Amino acid sequence: MFANYVIAKGGLKPADVSVVGVGTGAAAMAAIQKGEIDAISNVDPVMTMLEKQGAVKVIFTSRTPRGTEDVFGGPMPAACLYAPSDFVEKYPNTAQALANAIVRALLWLRDATPQQILATVPEEYQLGDKAMYLFAYGNVRDAMSRDGLIPAAGARTALKVLIASNPKVDYSKVKLEDTYTNRFAQSALKKYGK
């Protein structure tokens, strides 16, 4: 979706480029370093490491609140829990447990020390460079939700991006308020007293 949106902002269509999945770790870095791909849309720590190595020039970024604002024109919720509404209605306890886990993790991250973060993140995700991983985390920390709630402005931005990214879909009947809920995150925040 991010790549399609950026491609559209540049006046191209998704069909104008070839997209290849390269993963989000060492394989992604190797694909750039070996010249197997010409551009990359990926996550940290990969992007920060490639940028620091001089292997890529970042044109658009959503790793910071400012970058997200520049790209999308508003806040853009990401790394959310997605589920069909009938699943949420049928299994509300499962939905709540998943929301609890994410909210607890976000609350923990607010106060976690660099050492605690390194001790929690699997070494393979650190890509062999703990200092660079922490540097990359420092870059994205401000972009992370502090409480797991989706702001109404974020939902509006997400819809705008979906419309631009996939114009073949008819979004005219979308009731934005029916597309997301903060109910589970609010319940988790009450439970954990923060």
C-alpha positions in Angstrom: 0.0 0.0 0.0 2.8 2.4 0.9 4.7 1.7 -2.4 1.5 2.0 -4.4 0.7 5.3 -2.8 4.2 6.7 -3.4 4.1 5.4 -7.0 0.8 7.2 -7.5 2.1 10.4 -6.0 4.9 10.2 -8.6 2.4 10.0 -11.4 2.8 6.3 -12.1 0.6 3.3 -11.8 1.4 0.1 -9.9 1.6 -1.7 -13.3 4.5 0.6 -14.2 6.9 -1.2 -11.8 7.7 -4.7 -10.9 7.4 -5.5 -7.2 9.5 -8.3 -5.7 9.1 -9.5 -2.1 12.5 -9.5 -0.3 11.5 -9.8 3.3 12.4 -7.5 6.2 15.8 -8.7 7.3 19.1 -9.7 5.9 17.6 -10.8 2.6 16.2 -7.3 2.0 19.6 -5.8 2.7 21.4 -8.3 0.4 19.0 -7.6 -2.4 19.9 -3.9 -2.4 23.6 -4.5 -1.8 23.8 -7.0 -4.7 21.9 -4.7 -7.0 19.1 -7.2 -7.4 16.5 -4.4 -6.9 16.5 -0.7 -7.8 14.3 0.6 -4.9 13.0 -0.7 -1.6 10.1 -0.1 0.7 10.9 -1.7 4.0 11.0 -1.3 7.8 13.6 -0.7 10.4 16.2 -1.6 11.2 16.7 -2.5 7.5 16.1 1.0 6.2 18.3 2.7 8.7 21.1 0.3 8.2 20.9 0.7 4.4 20.8 4.4 4.7 23.8 4.6 7.0 25.8 2.3 4.6 25.0 4.7 1.8 23.3 1.9 -0.1 20.0 3.8 -0.5 18.8 7.4 -0.7 15.5 7.8 1.2 12.9 9.6 -0.8 9.9 9.0 1.3 9.7 7.8 4.9 7.0 7.0 7.4 9.4 6.2 10.2 8.8 9.5 11.9 5.6 11.5 12.6 7.0 14.3 10.3 7.8 11.8 7.5 4.3 10.3 7.8 2.7 13.7 7.7 4.8 14.6 4.6 4.0 11.4 2.8 0.3 10.9 3.7 -0.8 14.3 4.8 -1.8 13.1 8.2 -1.2 10.4 10.8 -1.3 6.9 9.4 -2.0 3.9 11.7 0.2 0.9 10.9 1.0 -2.4 12.5 -2.6 -2.6 13.7 -4.7 -5.7 14.4 -7.0 -6.4 11.4 -9.9 -8.8 11.6 -13.2 -9.2 9.9 -16.0 -7.7 12.1 -17.8 -11.1 12.3 -14.6 -12.6 13.8 -14.4 -9.8 16.4 -18.1 -10.3 17.3 -17.8 -14.1 17.5 -14.5 -14.1 19.5 -14.4 -10.9 21.5 -12.2 -12.5 24.2 -9.6 -13.3 21.6 -9.8 -9.8 20.2 -9.4 -8.4 23.7 -6.5 -10.7 24.5 -4.7 -9.6 21.3 -5.3 -5.9 22.0 -4.2 -6.4 25.6 -0.9 -7.8 24.4 -0.3 -4.9 22.0 -1.2 -2.2 24.6 0.9 -3.9 27.2 3.9 -3.9 24.8 3.4 -0.3 23.9 3.2 0.7 27.6 6.3 -1.3 28.3 8.1 0.3 25.4 7.4 3.8 26.7 9.7 3.2 29.7 12.0 0.4 28.5 15.7 1.0 28.6 17.9 0.2 25.6 19.2 -2.8 27.4 15.7 -4.1 28.1 14.8 -3.7 24.4 17.9 -5.5 23.2 17.3 -8.3 25.7 13.8 -8.8 24.3 14.3 -8.5 20.5 15.6 -11.7 18.9 19.3 -11.3 17.8 18.5 -12.1 14.2 16.2 -9.1 14.0 19.1 -6.9 15.2 21.0 -8.0 12.0 24.3 -8.4 13.8 24.5 -4.7 14.9 23.0 -4.0 18.3 24.1 -0.3 18.3 22.6 0.2 14.9 19.4 -1.5 15.9 19.1 0.8 18.9 19.8 3.8 16.7 17.1 2.6 14.3 14.7 2.1 17.1 15.4 5.6 18.4 14.4 6.9 14.9 11.0 5.2 15.0 10.2 5.5 18.7 8.3 8.8 18.3 6.2 7.3 15.5 4.9 4.5 17.7 1.6 4.8 19.5 1.8 5.6 23.1 -1.5 3.9 24.0 -2.7 1.8 21.1 -5.6 4.1 20.2 -6.3 5.0 16.6 -7.0 8.7 16.2 -9.9 9.7 14.0 -7.5 11.7 11.8 -5.5 8.5 11.3 -8.6 6.6 10.0 -9.3 9.4 7.6 -5.7 9.3 6.3 -5.9 5.5 5.9 -9.1 5.8 3.8 -7.5 8.6 1.7 -4.5 6.4 1.0 -6.6 3.3 0.2 -8.6 5.4 -2.3 -5.5 6.7 -4.0 -3.7 3.3 -3.9 -6.6 1.2 -5.3 -8.9 3.5 -7.4 -10.7 0.4 -8.8 -12.5 -0.1 -5.5 -15.7 1.8 -4.8 -15.2 3.5 -1.4 -18.3 5.7 -1.7 -20.3 3.6 0.8 -17.6 3.3 3.4 -18.7 4.5 6.8 -15.3 5.3 8.4 -16.6 5.0 12.0 -17.5 1.4 11.2 -14.1 0.5 10.0 -12.2 0.6 13.2 -12.7 0.6 17.0 -10.7 1.7 20.0 -12.9 -0.3 22.3 -10.4 -3.1 22.9 -7.4 -0.7 23.4 -9.5 1.4 25.8 -10.4 -1.7 27.8 -6.7 -2.7 27.9 -5.7 0.7 29.1 -8.2 0.6 31.9 -6.9 -2.9 32.9 -3.3 -1.9 33.0 -4.0 1.4 34.8 -2.1 3.7 32.4 
